């Protein structure tokens, strides 16, 4: 492992540690949510209402904040006499004014907003109470738009100054508050289990507790970052001189990023609308609760590994691009991608094999074994989807560093078009219980297309991404993972007597032992075939533990 790779790993380790704790607390929140509300229409009422603020924020400002501001901040920190403070203050002031006005407007227009995202079944007379419930929930949740934006913006200022940890640790505050709210809900109203209550609307007091509690969590997540911002040396002062040439440059770059986000969110709008139809009729249908919570589990390795590595290398990629050292940029993307895949590929193989146990262990609490079984097909399909998503994600970091936002938009247009086309073709033709799995098939197909296009284009632009090393790595990993998968399958078969739908504790033991068997075989195979990306990670972790 080169010195550059070691620096990237060291920077990402801090973020990964925070992400592990954050994701663990997020999983507890998801498990409690499914136990409290179920995975049918009642669960979808809250899931949709609490998802909309993040979707709207991303649509309005997320692309500019995440993909454009970091390269600009890096340049201003190094070139401005004040270390970029004036530029960052202008951006924060402008963003706060914009997000504040939008949040107020959205609360007023919540019923109209929901008509865009909900299946038409919600407009029928027998769903009037459910529609009223989701409108009330959404109004409590929509102020999150402002605080999502300020959290990401402050976090990006910290990242540009080399302070990566706080942004990864801050969501823990949100998760702890959410867990407390859900525990209170369970104490007062009890778990829904597999009862008919999972098809009923929420009461007014339940709406206030869940909606307001969720918003307070996002407020706390944002405020946690403020002391770190001061400690980083940044001094914020409101500035209203928005005629800064570099700010205009940032916004011009953001036009294509906004179009990118519009394409992404248009596809996700279709996903939400189709998912809401899966549970609108009640019964055994699967919808957004099953889809989004399964996606949350799939995103654990993405958040811990991919995001941490990508965030750590983005400032370096931006510096290489500004110095026109494109060959080194491609090499950095390629080597970091292999490091990420060393952890992502085993997860992608493991998850489909133990999906039933993962579903039972994660969502079978509170007497919901039947409910948890509905998650298994969706979880299984998300495993291989993660691989294509990871490749696509890393390729785009290279384009963002080179400020090729126009090209990124057209790539994402192909991704979103594929997602919509496959989802619209599959979901209406299948029964409601297949809604969530078919949406994952559409997700997988779209990122397979995106990964192929973005990889080819980055290789041409940067002159290569260490393709021969990547190919050798993939061949060796395929051999090792084939044997590891056989070990997992054999372990699951040996413990099949524990039942087809065991309780969460039994499923946790069986899935854990099966996964452990696969991991042992994987590590031994990696040593035998000299898969350096795996062995270097293991050696680095072992060395750190030994020093401690």
C-alpha positions as CSV (number, residue, x, y, z in Angstrom):
1,X,0.0,0.0,0.0
2,X,1.5,3.3,-1.1
3,X,1.9,6.3,1.2
4,X,-1.0,8.1,-0.6
5,X,-3.2,5.1,0.1
6,X,-2.1,5.0,3.7
7,X,-3.0,8.7,4.1
8,X,-6.4,8.1,2.5
9,X,-7.0,5.1,4.8
10,X,-6.0,7.1,7.9
11,X,-8.3,10.0,7.0
12,X,-11.2,7.7,6.2
13,X,-10.7,5.6,9.4
14,X,-11.8,8.6,11.5
15,X,-14.9,9.0,9.4
16,X,-15.6,5.3,9.3
17,X,-15.5,5.0,13.0
18,X,-18.1,7.7,13.4
19,X,-20.2,6.1,10.6
20,X,-20.1,2.7,12.3
21,X,-21.6,4.1,15.5
22,X,-24.0,6.3,13.5
23,X,-25.2,3.4,11.4
24,X,-25.5,1.1,14.4
25,X,-27.8,3.6,16.1
26,X,-29.6,4.2,12.8
27,X,-30.3,0.4,12.6
28,X,-31.7,0.5,16.1
29,X,-34.0,3.3,15.0
30,X,-35.2,1.4,12.0
31,X,-35.8,-1.8,14.0
32,X,-37.9,0.2,16.5
33,X,-39.8,2.0,13.7
34,X,-40.8,-1.3,12.1
35,X,-41.7,-2.7,15.5
36,X,-43.9,0.3,16.3
37,X,-45.6,0.9,12.9
38,X,-45.1,-2.3,10.9
39,X,-44.0,-2.5,7.2
40,X,-47.4,-1.9,5.6
41,X,-49.4,1.3,5.0
42,X,-49.0,2.7,8.6
43,X,-45.2,2.4,8.3
44,X,-45.3,3.9,4.9
45,X,-47.2,6.9,6.1
46,X,-44.4,7.9,8.4
47,X,-41.6,6.7,6.1
48,X,-42.9,8.8,3.1
49,X,-43.5,11.9,5.3
50,X,-40.1,11.7,6.9
51,X,-38.3,11.0,3.6
52,X,-39.8,13.9,1.7
53,X,-37.8,16.7,3.5
54,X,-34.5,15.0,2.5
55,X,-35.7,14.4,-1.0
56,X,-36.8,18.0,-1.4
57,X,-33.5,19.3,0.1
58,X,-31.4,17.2,-2.2
59,X,-33.6,18.4,-5.2
60,X,-33.2,22.1,-4.3
61,X,-29.6,22.4,-3.0
62,X,-28.0,19.0,-2.1
63,X,-26.1,18.6,-5.4
64,X,-24.4,22.0,-5.2
65,X,-23.5,21.6,-1.5
66,X,-22.1,18.1,-1.9
67,X,-20.4,18.1,-5.2
68,X,-19.5,21.7,-6.1
69,X,-18.7,23.5,-2.9
70,X,-15.8,21.3,-1.7
71,X,-13.6,21.9,-4.7
72,X,-14.4,25.6,-4.5
73,X,-13.7,25.8,-0.8
74,X,-10.4,24.0,-1.2
75,X,-9.3,26.5,-3.8
76,X,-10.4,29.5,-1.7
77,X,-8.8,28.2,1.5
78,X,-5.4,27.9,-0.3
79,X,-5.7,31.1,-2.4
80,X,-7.6,33.7,-0.3
81,X,-5.7,35.8,2.4
82,X,-8.5,35.1,4.9
83,X,-8.4,31.3,4.3
84,X,-11.8,31.4,2.4
85,X,-13.8,32.7,5.4
86,X,-15.5,35.5,3.4
87,X,-16.5,33.1,0.6
88,X,-17.8,30.5,3.0
89,X,-19.8,33.2,5.0
90,X,-21.4,34.4,1.8
91,X,-22.5,30.9,0.8
92,X,-23.9,30.1,4.3
93,X,-25.8,33.4,4.4
94,X,-27.3,32.9,1.0
95,X,-28.2,29.3,1.7
96,X,-29.8,30.1,5.0
97,X,-32.1,32.7,3.4
98,X,-33.0,30.4,0.5
99,X,-33.7,27.3,2.6
100,X,-35.6,29.2,5.2
101,X,-38.0,30.7,2.7
102,X,-38.4,27.4,0.9
103,X,-39.2,25.5,4.1
104,X,-42.0,27.9,5.1
105,X,-43.5,27.6,1.6
106,X,-43.3,23.8,1.6
107,X,-45.2,23.5,4.9
108,X,-48.0,25.6,3.4
109,X,-48.1,23.6,0.2
110,X,-47.7,20.1,1.8
111,X,-51.0,18.7,0.4
112,X,-50.1,19.6,-3.1
113,X,-46.5,18.3,-2.7
114,X,-47.9,14.9,-1.5
115,X,-50.2,14.6,-4.5
116,X,-47.0,14.4,-6.6
117,X,-45.4,11.6,-4.6
118,X,-48.4,9.5,-3.6
119,X,-50.2,6.8,-5.6
120,X,-53.7,7.8,-6.7
121,X,-55.2,5.2,-4.4
122,X,-54.6,7.6,-1.5
123,X,-57.1,10.0,-3.1
124,X,-60.0,7.5,-2.9
125,X,-62.7,8.0,-0.1
126,X,-61.7,5.0,1.9
127,X,-58.2,6.4,2.3
128,X,-59.2,9.9,3.4
129,X,-58.1,9.3,7.0
130,X,-54.7,8.0,5.8
131,X,-54.2,11.0,3.5
132,X,-55.0,13.4,6.4
133,X,-52.5,11.6,8.6
134,X,-49.7,11.8,6.1
135,X,-50.4,15.5,5.4
136,X,-50.1,16.2,9.1
137,X,-46.9,14.1,9.5
138,X,-45.3,15.8,6.5
139,X,-46.0,19.3,7.8
140,X,-44.3,18.4,11.1
141,X,-41.3,17.0,9.1
142,X,-40.8,19.6,6.4
143,X,-38.8,22.1,8.5
144,X,-36.1,19.5,8.3
145,X,-35.3,20.9,4.8
146,X,-33.6,23.9,6.4
147,X,-31.6,22.0,8.9
148,X,-30.5,19.3,6.4
149,X,-29.1,22.0,4.2
150,X,-27.3,23.8,7.0
151,X,-25.9,20.5,8.4
152,X,-24.4,19.5,5.0
153,X,-23.1,23.0,4.3
154,X,-21.3,23.3,7.7
155,X,-20.0,19.8,7.3
156,X,-18.6,20.6,3.9
157,X,-16.8,23.6,5.3
158,X,-15.3,21.4,7.9
159,X,-14.3,18.7,5.3
160,X,-12.6,21.4,3.2
161,X,-10.5,22.3,6.3
162,X,-9.5,18.7,6.8
163,X,-12.0,18.1,9.8
164,X,-13.7,14.9,8.5
165,X,-14.8,13.4,11.8
166,X,-17.6,15.7,13.1
167,X,-19.9,15.3,10.1
168,X,-19.8,11.5,10.4
169,X,-20.4,11.6,14.1
170,X,-23.2,14.2,14.2
171,X,-26.0,11.9,12.9
172,X,-25.7,9.9,16.1
173,X,-27.4,12.8,17.9
174,X,-30.3,12.5,15.5
175,X,-30.5,8.8,15.9
176,X,-30.4,8.9,19.7
177,X,-33.3,11.4,19.7
178,X,-35.2,9.3,17.2
179,X,-34.6,6.1,19.3
180,X,-35.9,7.9,22.4
181,X,-39.1,9.0,20.5
182,X,-39.8,5.5,19.2
183,X,-39.2,4.0,22.6
184,X,-41.7,6.4,24.0
185,X,-44.1,5.5,21.3
186,X,-43.7,1.8,22.1
187,X,-44.2,2.4,25.8
188,X,-47.4,4.4,25.2
189,X,-49.0,2.4,22.3
190,X,-47.0,-0.9,22.2
191,X,-45.6,-2.7,19.1
192,X,-47.9,-3.3,16.1
193,X,-46.7,-6.9,15.6
194,X,-48.5,-8.6,12.8
195,X,-51.9,-7.2,13.9
196,X,-54.4,-5.2,11.8
197,X,-53.2,-2.0,13.4
198,X,-50.4,-1.8,10.8
199,X,-53.1,-0.9,8.2
200,X,-54.7,1.9,10.2
201,X,-53.9,5.7,10.1
202,X,-52.1,7.3,12.9
203,X,-53.8,9.4,15.6
204,X,-53.1,13.1,16.1
205,X,-50.9,12.6,19.2
206,X,-49.0,9.9,17.4
207,X,-48.4,12.3,14.4
208,X,-47.1,15.0,16.7
209,X,-44.7,12.7,18.6
210,X,-43.3,11.1,15.5
211,X,-43.2,14.2,13.2
212,X,-41.9,16.7,15.7
213,X,-39.5,14.2,17.3
214,X,-38.0,13.5,13.9
215,X,-37.5,17.2,13.2
216,X,-35.9,17.8,16.6
217,X,-33.4,15.1,15.7
218,X,-32.3,16.8,12.5
219,X,-32.0,20.1,14.4
220,X,-29.7,18.5,17.0
221,X,-27.6,16.9,14.2
222,X,-27.0,20.3,12.7
223,X,-26.2,22.1,16.0
224,X,-23.7,19.5,17.0
225,X,-21.4,20.8,14.2
226,X,-21.3,24.4,15.3
227,X,-18.6,24.1,18.0
228,X,-16.4,22.2,15.6
229,X,-16.8,24.9,13.0
230,X,-15.4,27.5,15.5
231,X,-12.6,25.2,16.6
232,X,-11.5,24.7,13.0
233,X,-10.6,28.4,12.8
234,X,-13.5,29.5,10.7
235,X,-15.3,32.7,11.8
236,X,-18.7,33.2,10.4
237,X,-20.1,36.7,9.8
238,X,-23.3,37.2,7.8
239,X,-22.5,38.6,4.4
240,X,-24.9,39.9,1.8
241,X,-22.5,40.9,-0.9
242,X,-23.5,38.0,-3.2
243,X,-21.8,39.5,-6.3
244,X,-18.6,37.6,-5.6
245,X,-17.2,36.3,-9.0
246,X,-16.2,33.0,-7.5
247,X,-19.7,32.6,-6.0
248,X,-21.2,33.1,-9.5
249,X,-18.7,30.5,-10.8
250,X,-19.9,28.1,-8.1
251,X,-23.5,28.6,-9.1
252,X,-22.7,28.2,-12.8
253,X,-21.1,24.9,-12.1
254,X,-24.1,24.0,-9.9
255,X,-26.5,24.4,-12.9
256,X,-25.5,21.0,-14.2
257,X,-25.3,19.5,-10.8
258,X,-28.9,20.7,-10.1
259,X,-29.9,19.1,-13.4
260,X,-28.1,15.9,-12.2
261,X,-30.1,16.0,-9.0
262,X,-33.4,16.7,-10.8
263,X,-32.8,13.6,-12.9
264,X,-32.0,11.5,-9.8
265,X,-35.0,12.8,-7.8
266,X,-37.3,12.4,-10.7
267,X,-36.4,8.8,-10.8
268,X,-36.8,8.5,-7.0
269,X,-40.2,10.3,-7.3
270,X,-41.3,7.4,-9.5
271,X,-39.9,4.9,-7.0
272,X,-41.8,6.5,-4.1
273,X,-45.0,6.8,-6.1
274,X,-44.8,3.1,-7.1
275,X,-43.8,2.0,-3.6
276,X,-46.8,3.9,-2.0
277,X,-49.1,1.9,-4.3
278,X,-47.6,-1.4,-3.0
279,X,-49.1,-0.8,0.5
280,X,-52.0,1.5,-0.3
281,X,-54.4,-1.5,-0.6
282,X,-53.3,-3.1,2.6
283,X,-52.7,-6.9,2.7
284,X,-49.2,-8.4,2.0
285,X,-48.0,-5.6,-0.2
286,X,-44.5,-4.2,0.2
287,X,-43.7,-0.6,-0.2
288,X,-41.3,2.2,0.8
289,X,-40.8,1.0,4.4
290,X,-39.5,-2.3,3.1
291,X,-37.5,-0.7,0.3
292,X,-35.9,2.1,2.3
293,X,-35.0,0.0,5.3
294,X,-33.5,-2.6,3.1
295,X,-31.6,0.1,1.3
296,X,-30.4,1.4,4.7
297,X,-28.9,-2.0,5.5
298,X,-27.2,-2.1,2.0
299,X,-25.9,1.3,2.6
300,X,-24.0,0.3,5.8
301,X,-20.8,-0.7,3.9
302,X,-21.3,2.2,1.5
303,X,-21.4,4.7,4.3
304,X,-18.6,3.1,6.3
305,X,-16.3,2.3,3.4
306,X,-17.2,4.1,0.2
307,X,-18.2,7.5,1.5
308,X,-15.4,7.7,4.0
309,X,-12.8,6.9,1.3
310,X,-14.4,9.2,-1.3
311,X,-14.6,12.1,1.1
312,X,-11.0,11.6,2.1
313,X,-9.7,11.6,-1.5
314,X,-11.9,14.3,-2.9
315,X,-9.7,17.2,-1.8
316,X,-6.7,15.4,-3.2
317,X,-8.5,14.7,-6.5
318,X,-9.5,18.4,-6.7
319,X,-5.8,19.4,-6.2
320,X,-4.6,16.9,-8.9
321,X,-7.2,18.2,-11.3
322,X,-6.3,21.8,-10.7
323,X,-2.7,20.9,-11.5
324,X,-3.7,19.0,-14.6
325,X,-2.2,15.7,-13.2
326,X,-5.0,13.6,-14.7
327,X,-3.0,10.4,-14.8
328,X,-2.4,10.5,-11.1
329,X,-6.1,11.4,-10.6
330,X,-7.2,8.3,-12.5
331,X,-4.6,6.2,-10.6
332,X,-5.9,7.5,-7.2
333,X,-9.5,6.7,-8.2
334,X,-8.6,3.2,-9.3
335,X,-6.5,2.3,-6.3
336,X,-9.2,3.7,-3.9
337,X,-11.9,1.8,-5.7
338,X,-10.1,-1.5,-5.2
339,X,-9.8,-0.8,-1.5
340,X,-13.5,-0.1,-1.3
341,X,-14.4,-3.2,-3.3
342,X,-12.3,-5.3,-1.0
343,X,-15.0,-4.8,1.6
344,X,-18.0,-4.2,-0.6
345,X,-17.7,-7.4,-2.6
346,X,-17.8,-9.8,0.3
347,X,-20.9,-8.0,1.6
348,X,-22.6,-8.2,-1.8
349,X,-22.0,-12.0,-1.8
350,X,-22.9,-12.5,1.9
351,X,-26.2,-10.6,2.0
352,X,-28.2,-12.7,-0.5
353,X,-27.2,-15.9,1.2
354,X,-28.2,-14.8,4.7
355,X,-31.0,-12.3,3.7
356,X,-33.7,-14.3,5.6
357,X,-31.7,-14.3,8.8
358,X,-30.8,-10.6,8.4
359,X,-34.4,-9.7,7.9
360,X,-35.5,-11.7,10.9
361,X,-32.8,-10.3,13.1
362,X,-33.4,-6.7,12.1
363,X,-37.1,-6.5,11.8
364,X,-38.6,-9.5,13.6
365,X,-38.9,-7.9,17.0
366,X,-42.2,-7.3,18.7
367,X,-43.9,-10.5,17.3
368,X,-43.3,-9.6,13.7
369,X,-41.7,-12.7,12.3
370,X,-44.2,-12.8,9.3
371,X,-43.7,-9.1,8.7
372,X,-39.9,-9.5,8.7
373,X,-40.0,-12.3,6.1
374,X,-41.3,-9.7,3.6
375,X,-37.9,-7.9,3.7
376,X,-35.8,-11.0,2.6
377,X,-36.2,-10.8,-1.2
378,X,-35.5,-7.1,-1.2
379,X,-32.4,-7.4,0.9
380,X,-31.1,-10.3,-1.3
381,X,-31.3,-8.2,-4.4
382,X,-29.7,-5.1,-2.9
383,X,-26.4,-7.1,-2.3
384,X,-25.2,-7.2,-6.0
385,X,-26.7,-3.7,-6.6
386,X,-24.2,-2.3,-4.1
387,X,-21.2,-3.3,-6.3
388,X,-22.4,-1.4,-9.3
389,X,-23.4,1.6,-7.2
390,X,-19.9,1.7,-5.6
391,X,-18.1,1.7,-9.0
392,X,-20.4,4.4,-10.3
393,X,-20.0,6.5,-7.2
394,X,-16.2,6.5,-7.4
395,X,-16.1,7.3,-11.1
396,X,-18.2,10.4,-10.5
397,X,-15.8,11.7,-7.8
398,X,-13.2,11.9,-10.5
399,X,-15.5,13.9,-12.8
400,X,-16.5,16.2,-9.9
401,X,-12.9,16.9,-9.1
402,X,-12.4,18.0,-12.7
403,X,-15.5,20.1,-12.5
404,X,-17.1,18.1,-15.4
405,X,-20.6,18.5,-14.0
406,X,-22.2,18.6,-17.5
407,X,-20.9,15.2,-18.3
408,X,-22.0,13.9,-15.0
409,X,-25.5,15.1,-15.7
410,X,-25.8,13.1,-19.0
411,X,-24.4,10.0,-17.3
412,X,-27.0,10.3,-14.5
413,X,-29.7,10.9,-17.1
414,X,-29.0,7.4,-18.5
415,X,-29.0,6.0,-15.0
416,X,-32.3,7.6,-14.1
417,X,-34.0,6.8,-17.4
418,X,-33.0,3.1,-16.9
419,X,-34.3,3.1,-13.3
420,X,-37.7,4.6,-14.4
421,X,-38.1,2.4,-17.5
422,X,-37.4,-0.9,-15.6
423,X,-39.5,0.1,-12.6
424,X,-42.5,1.2,-14.7
425,X,-42.2,-2.0,-16.7
426,X,-41.9,-4.4,-13.8
427,X,-43.9,-3.1,-10.8
428,X,-47.4,-2.8,-12.3
429,X,-47.2,-6.3,-13.8
430,X,-46.4,-7.9,-10.5
431,X,-48.5,-8.5,-7.3
432,X,-48.2,-5.9,-4.5
433,X,-45.9,-8.1,-2.4
434,X,-43.3,-7.9,-5.2
435,X,-43.3,-4.1,-5.4
436,X,-40.2,-3.5,-3.3
437,X,-38.1,-6.3,-4.9
438,X,-39.0,-5.1,-8.4
439,X,-37.9,-1.6,-7.5
440,X,-34.5,-3.1,-6.4
441,X,-34.2,-4.8,-9.8
442,X,-34.7,-1.4,-11.4
443,X,-32.1,0.1,-9.1
444,X,-29.6,-2.6,-9.9
445,X,-30.1,-2.2,-13.6
446,X,-29.7,1.5,-13.5
447,X,-26.4,1.5,-11.7
448,X,-25.1,-1.3,-13.9
449,X,-25.6,1.0,-16.8
450,X,-24.1,4.0,-14.9
451,X,-21.0,2.0,-13.8
452,X,-20.3,0.9,-17.3
453,X,-20.7,4.4,-18.9
454,X,-18.8,6.3,-16.1
455,X,-15.9,3.8,-16.0
456,X,-15.4,4.0,-19.8
457,X,-15.5,7.8,-19.9
458,X,-13.2,8.3,-16.9
459,X,-10.6,5.9,-18.4
460,X,-10.7,8.0,-21.6
461,X,-10.6,11.3,-19.8
462,X,-7.9,10.5,-17.2
463,X,-5.9,8.1,-19.4
464,X,-6.7,5.0,-17.2
465,X,-7.7,3.9,-13.8
466,X,-5.2,1.2,-13.2
467,X,-7.4,-1.2,-15.2
468,X,-5.0,-4.1,-15.3
469,X,-4.6,-4.1,-11.5
470,X,-8.4,-3.8,-11.2
471,X,-9.0,-6.8,-13.5
472,X,-6.4,-9.0,-11.6
473,X,-8.0,-8.0,-8.3
474,X,-11.5,-8.9,-9.5
475,X,-10.5,-12.3,-10.9
476,X,-8.8,-13.2,-7.6
477,X,-11.7,-11.9,-5.5
478,X,-14.2,-13.9,-7.7
479,X,-12.3,-17.1,-6.9
480,X,-12.1,-16.4,-3.2
481,X,-15.7,-15.3,-2.9
482,X,-16.9,-18.4,-4.7
483,X,-15.4,-20.6,-2.0
484,X,-16.5,-18.2,0.7
485,X,-20.1,-18.3,-0.6
486,X,-20.0,-22.2,-0.6
487,X,-18.9,-22.1,3.0
488,X,-21.8,-19.7,3.9
489,X,-24.3,-21.9,2.1
490,X,-23.1,-25.0,3.8
491,X,-23.3,-23.3,7.2
492,X,-26.9,-22.2,6.5
493,X,-27.8,-25.7,5.4
494,X,-26.3,-27.3,8.5
495,X,-28.4,-25.0,10.7
496,X,-31.6,-25.2,8.7
497,X,-33.2,-27.2,11.5
498,X,-33.5,-24.0,13.5
499,X,-36.6,-23.2,11.4
500,X,-37.6,-21.4,8.2
501,X,-38.7,-18.3,10.1
502,X,-36.9,-18.2,13.5
503,X,-37.1,-15.4,16.0
504,X,-34.7,-12.5,15.8
505,X,-32.2,-13.9,18.3
506,X,-32.0,-17.4,16.6
507,X,-31.7,-15.7,13.2
508,X,-28.9,-13.4,14.5
509,X,-26.9,-16.5,15.8
510,X,-27.4,-18.5,12.6
511,X,-26.7,-15.6,10.2
512,X,-23.7,-14.5,12.3
513,X,-22.2,-18.0,12.4
514,X,-22.7,-18.4,8.6
515,X,-21.2,-15.0,7.9
516,X,-18.3,-15.8,10.2
517,X,-17.6,-19.0,8.3
518,X,-17.6,-17.1,5.0
519,X,-15.3,-14.4,6.4
520,X,-12.7,-16.9,7.6
521,X,-12.6,-18.6,4.3
522,X,-12.4,-15.2,2.6
523,X,-9.4,-14.2,4.6
524,X,-7.6,-17.5,4.2
525,X,-8.2,-17.4,0.4
526,X,-7.0,-13.8,0.2
527,X,-3.8,-14.8,1.8
528,X,-3.4,-17.8,-0.4
529,X,-4.1,-15.9,-3.7
530,X,-2.2,-12.7,-2.5
531,X,-5.2,-10.4,-2.8
532,X,-3.2,-7.4,-1.5
533,X,-6.2,-5.1,-1.1
534,X,-7.7,-7.4,1.5
535,X,-4.5,-8.5,3.2
536,X,-3.3,-4.9,3.5
537,X,-6.5,-3.8,5.2
538,X,-6.3,-6.8,7.7
539,X,-2.6,-6.1,8.4
540,X,-3.3,-2.4,9.0
541,X,-6.2,-3.1,11.4
542,X,-4.1,-5.8,13.2
543,X,-1.2,-3.3,13.6
544,X,-3.5,-0.7,15.1
545,X,-5.0,-3.1,17.5
546,X,-1.6,-4.3,18.5
547,X,-0.4,-0.7,19.2
548,X,-3.4,-0.1,21.4
